[in-house]
């Protein structure tokens, strides 16, 4: 959508510049190694290269390693939590119990 403040050629040039920058980012993520042959699983190093190229800086190296090594979802989540310094996720049942206990305390106060 063209805005009234910019004439179409200026806005189009700005859009072209954003597109060019995006394409440069995409080009930098392309790689010649990391894909696998149909019927053969990628090696650990190929998978790590693929994940790094695909996600770039959005996936911390520790998480790439965990995923490439196939250590499972819990290990990957732990690596992401550690990388982003998030508190460990509590078990869903304990979170539900905590909410119920909080609701009970609130009801007792009223």
PyMOL commands that set and color helices and strands:
alter all, ss='L'
color gray80, all
select helices_A, chain A and resi 8-29+44-58+61-69+73-83+92-109
alter helices_A, ss='H'
color red, helices_A
deselect
rebuild
show_as cartoon
